[in-house]
Amino acid sequence: MAGPPGWQREFDRRSEVRSFKTFDSATLALEPADYFKTEQPDAERMNYAQLRHYIDELKTSGFNVVPYAVALQRKVSFPFVTIVMTLLAVPFAVTTGAAARSTASAWGSCWRSCTG
């Protein structure tokens, strides 16, 4: 890519002008746009603190942080799944008879349809 006319100045180590050249046009070697694209890190491979810091950096830069915020909330909430499932299962474990079987069957059908 040819640029406009201009000049080039070189300095030595003591900041004194070593050379001064003028030119009518110059060829500029520019990198393609995809060279400057940064890789987005995988949220699943970051720990909570790293992901939180990355989200804060993206927010200050004005980027969309919703997918990363969801991943952060998933990191917090997923360990509680076993506790919630246990609390839901305890009433069925202590109930006996036909009523318990029909209720468990209804919950199982609901769970199956909700989880796909």
Summary of the structure (lengths in Angstrom):
residues: 116
radius of gyration: 31.2
end to end distance: 55.5
largest distance: 97.4
contacts: 203
relative contact order: 0.07
helix: 59%
strand: 13%
